[in-house]
Amino acid sequence: MWYGLAPSAGASAAMSVSCLEAYDLIRFAEVFEARLAAAEEQLVGKRGLAREKEWMSAALELVRLERVPAAGLLERVRDLPDLDEVREEFGAELLNTWVDALEKLHAGITFAAGSRSPVIDALFPHVKFPQLRRASREAVTEYAALYERRLKSSYVTRLLAQDELALVRPVIDQVAAAYAQWVACYSPAPLPEEQAVPLREGLVTLGRRLDVAVRQARLLAEAALTPVRESFDASGLALKPRRRPGRGGLLEEPSAGLDETPPDEDEGALDEGTGEQGEEAPAEAAAGEAPPPSEPAVDEAPGTDAEAAAGPPAEEPVQKPARKSRKRAAKPADTES
């Protein structure tokens, strides 16, 4: 048992789980549900195993039902100071929501006015939505400022006033609202204690319920997959939530069983692993202006200099085998003569 507590330990047990630990359990339940769904899909394709398929279906239904309140709760608890450590994870989600809205706006203009509409050239001279999702916070802010400047230009304002583009105007408001949420995520408003207390209790309660549901579903899934050789280990259902470094409390105990990190959770933070990719975030110029001087460096593939530097040493080992192969080929000729 991860926290050394019985599921029926009551209020004292709930107090022993921090908000951050409960958050990790809720997030892991989301990943676990996806793995359960994949495992069930594979099991359905097997012949027979009617009882095992029922167990797997019950496991999936158990986790899904317990996860119903998760989405709405995580939106409400973002401003809790207890979750400052996962602020970047919240930001990454809201960034994706904003980029989704930008893509929706781009698609709406294309649908209403065609792919060669001057509005597209004015608002999105360089379409780099995938890079924007991985960009650093500074690059995203720069892109948003350029987008706003183009949007408020008199040229774009006249184009958007056309009747054929009336359908995309609400999407422009969605883009603005999504960006405002992303910005507010990094400077949350202080929560009064009378509001924070019920949010903490709800978060911890849901985390503990999902903790129990996931462990029960894991046992059901293991029983269901036992007849299929090595399928349980291959499904990833045996993995457990990760332990955050430097965290206090019961999660630091060796018996906590949270040392293994699911591969799906390693890509949560926005700034992790961006490096030069963050520099690739589009920093577009306003319509009719030349791109900024840093633009060419943005499109340059990372690692080009390292590959060029590694080129010359590769020539020497290529020449030596060629000389040896000629000598070997010459010996049979001398023998025949």
N, C-alpha and C positions, 0 to 999 in steps of 0.2 A: 504494500500500500504506500503510495507516494509520500503522504504526509504523516504516516504513523498514526492515522486516526480512523476510527470506525465510521462508516457513513451515518450512523445514528448518534454521533457524538453531540449533536445539537448546536446551540449557540456558541459554546466554547470552541467547538471545532471550526465553526465559520470564522471566528476571530483569529484563528491561527493561520489563515490564508490571506496574504496581502492582496491589494488591488492589482499589483503588477503580476503576481502569480496567477490570479484569477483571469486576468487578461490573456496571459499565455495559454492557459487551459482552453479558453474560448477560441482563440486563434487555432490552436492545435486541433480542436474538434472540427473546425472547418476543413482542414487538410485531411483529417482522418475520414470524414464523410466522403470526400472525393475518392479516397483510396478504397473505401468500402464499396462505392458505386462501381468502380472499375473491377474490383474482385467479383462482385455479383454478376456483372456482365459476362465475365469469363466463365463463371460457374454455370450460368444459364445455358451456355453453349455446350455443356457436357451432357452426355446421355445419362438418363436415370438420375440418381441422387436427389430424389424428390424431397426427402426429409432435410437433407443438407441445404437445399435451395430455400426451404422455408426458414431455416435458422439464419441464413445470410440475409434474407429479406427482413426478418425480424430485427436483426442487428442494425441494418440500414435505417429502418423505420424508427427505431429507438433514438438514434443520434439525430435524425432529422427533426423529430418532434421536439427534442430538448433544445435544438438550435434555433427554433422559431423566434424567440425574443432577442437573439444575439445581435442582429443587424441594427435594430432600433436602439438597443441599449448602448452599443459601442458609439453610436452617434451622439448620445446624450452625455457620455462620460468623458468626451475628448478634453474638456476643460479642467478635469481633475488634476491638481498638481501631483497626485500620486503616480500619474502616467506620463510625466515629463520625459522619462527615459525612452518612451516609444513615440515621442512627438514626430520623429522623422517617418515612422511607419504610417501615422495618420496623414502626414503631408504627402507621402507617396500615393496613397489612395486618392486623396483630393486632387492631386496633380493629374492622375489618370482621368478623373472625372472631367477636369477642365479640358484636357486634350481631346477626350471623347466629344465634348461639346464643340470644339474647334473643327474636328473632323465632320461632325454633323452639319455645321455651318457650311463647310467647303462642299459637302455632298449636296446640300440643299440648293446652293447657288448653281452648282453644276446641273442639277435636275431642272431648275426653273429657267435658267438663262443659257445653259450649254457650257461645255468645258472650255470654250474660248471666250467666255464672258470677261469683259475688262475688269469686273469687280474681283474676279479671282486673281488676276495679275496684280491688282492694286493692293489687295489684302494679304495674299499668300504668294508673293513672288518666288519664294523658295519653300516648297512643301517638305518639311522635315519632322513630321509628327512622331515617328518612332524615336528619333534622337532626342526630341523634346521630353519624352517620357523618362529618359535616363539622365537628363541634364542636371547640372547643379542648380542650387537655388538662385545663385546670382545670374546664371544664364537664362533661367526661366523668367526672372524679373525683367531682364533686358528685353527678351522676346515680347513679353506682355506689354512693355512700354512702347515698343515699336508698333505692335499691333494696334494699340489704342490710338497712337498718333495717326496711323493710316486710316483707321475707322472714322476718326473725327475730321479728316480732311474734307474740304468742300467738294472735291472730285468724287470721293466715295459716297458722301452724303447725297449728292445728286443722283448717283447711280442707284443707290438703295431706295430712293424715293419712287422708282419706277414700279408700276403695278405688277409686273411679272415677278418682282422680288418681294412682294408683300408677305409671302409665306415664310421667308427666312428671318423676318424682323424679330419674332419671338425667340428664335434661336440665338440671336445676338444678345438678348437679355439673359439667356441661360448661360452663355459664355461668361458674361460679366459676373453673374451670381456665383458661378463655380470658381472663378478666380478669387473673388472676395472671400469665399470660404477657405481656399488654400492659404491666402495671406493671413487670415484670422487664426488659422491653426497654430502658427508659430508665435502668436502673441495672444494667448487665451485670456478672456476676461476673468477676473477673480470671482470665484464662486462663494457666495455666503455659506457659512457652515450648515445652516438649516437646509440648504439645497444639496450640499456635498454629502452629508451623512446618508440620506436614502439612496443616492447614486452609488456610494461605496458598498452599502449593504446589498443592493441589487446586483452589483457586479460580482461580489464575492459569492453570493448565493447561486448565481447562474454558473460561475466557474466551478463550484463544488458539484453541482448537479451534472454538469457536463463531464467532470472528472469521473464520476460514478458511471454515467452512461457510456462513456468511451471504454472504460475497463470492462463493463459487461458486454458491450458489443464486440470487443476484441476476443473475449472468450467464446462468444457465439460464432464469430468468424473463424476462429481457429478450429473449432469443432466441425464447422461446415466444410472447411478446406482440407481437413485431415485425409480424406480418401484420395485427394489429388496430390500427388507427390511434389513436395517442395513448393507448393503454390502459396502457402501462407507466408513463408519467408520472402518469396519473390514479390508478394503484394505490398510489402512495406508496412503492413499493419502491426508488426511487432515493435516498431520504433515508438519511442516515447518523447514527450515534449523536451525541448532543450532547456538547459540551465543557463541563465544569463550570468556572465562573469561579474564578480564583485557583489553579487546580491547577498544580503543577509537573510537571517531566518532559517526555517527548516529546510529550504531548498539547498543549502550548502552542505547538509549532512550527506555522507556517502550512501546512506540507505534510501535517499530520496528517489533514486532511480531515474533522474532526469538528465543524464549525461549525454545521451544520444540526441543528435540534431537531425530532424527530418530534412532531406534535401530540398523540399519545397519551401521551407521557411528561411533558407539562407539568402533569399533575394528580397527580403522585406524592406530594408531601409532604402531611402531615396538616394543618399549620398554614397552608399557603399559600392565600390567597384566601378564608379563612374570614371574617375581619373580623367583621361583625355577624352572620354566620351562626353563628359560634361562640357568640354570645350566645343564639341561638335554641335551643341544646341544652336539652332538658327538665330543669328543676330541680324535680321533682315533690315534693310534700309527702307525709308519711306518711298512711296510710289514716285517714280521719276527720278530718284536720286541714285547715285552710284553706291554699291555695297561698301560697307566699312572696310578699312585696310586689313582688319583681322579676319575677314571672311575667307580668303584663300587658305589660311592656315587651319580653319575649321574643318574643311573638307579633306585635308591631308590625312591619309591613313596612318594610325598610330603604329610605331615600330618600323617605319620606312628607313630611318637613319640606321637603326640597329642592323637591319637586313643588308643595307649597302656596305656597312662596315664589315660584315661577316663574309662578303663576297670574295675578296682576294685570296684569303687562306685556302679556299676550296680548290684553287687551280693546281697547287702542288701535288696533292694526292691523286689528281686525275692523270698527271703526266707519267708518274712512276709505273702504274700498272700497264700503260701503253708500251713503255720500253721493255718491260719484262715479257709482255706477250709477244713482241717481235723476236726476242731471243729464244723463247720456247718454240716458236714456229720455225726457227732456222735450224734447230737440232735435227728434226726428222729429215730435213732436206740433205744435210751432210751425211747422214747415215745411209740414205739411199744411194748417194753418189759413190 
